[in-house]
Amino acid sequence: MKNLENLLPSMHEWMRRYMRSFYTDDAEVQQGILIKEIHTCYVTSIALRLARELKLDSHGRNLAETIGLFHDAGRFRQYQVYRTFNDAQSEDHADLSLKVLDEEMPYFHEIDEEDQNLIRIAIQNHNKKTIESLKDPRQILFAKLIRDADKLDIYRVLEPFLAQENADKMPNFIKGKQHPEISSDFVQNFCDGEQADFRLIRTNGDRKIVRLMWLYDINFSWTMKMIKRRGYIDKIVSALPMNQDAEKLQTGLERLMRHVESVIQKNVDTQNLVC
Ligand SMILES: [Fe+2]
């Protein structure tokens, strides 16, 4: 078994080559692969940054970096086999990430068993509606950390497509129906301050409001501050079709903004854990 810190340079190099092995002359496929390659780079660096903000020790920072690096390893095979990033139409990409690590990543089995388990649990839970019930505080911490890092970067990825006139330019693999309206069940979820089931997204409006509902699932005040500071919340809100169900949307927005401020004010993210 090797120390995670010693394995990290080789794991980065392997992942870089692995992602590039999917490059193709098909322009649409290439666009999808590049989006996921860039997303992987950003999420890895955000996970590490968040680990620093949480004052994790060097082992904790190495774990965060590894989880960020591999969280979406399954996306590349998913797109190659199914030509979609839609899990409902293909297979769960977190499961696929673990399969790729088990079957193709030569260094994964060199990682200490306890660390391997922590990495698996965080990756497995990164894309679920909620985190499974876990008892170990370290498992909970890293599952929360990757969910925050992933969401922060997905706000960046989707930002250019918020305006309805740009929705047409959205690549096929992320666009839904081009209606600007929000489905009525999603409006109700939003008004009630709940999460919606992202697998039920039917329109462009649904996609926007789901990104707002994600804010109820942000775990750390640092992440919420970054989301707010980068203007993602304001940009999504100003792109909402407010003429539809205006009263319910307004109620949902007021509730949401109170929640955002309360998470920011919490302001104490430091984890007293030895990782
Ligand atoms: Fe993912």
Residues whose N, C-alpha, C, O or C-beta is under 5 A from the ligand:
A	BS01	LIG	H71 D72 N127
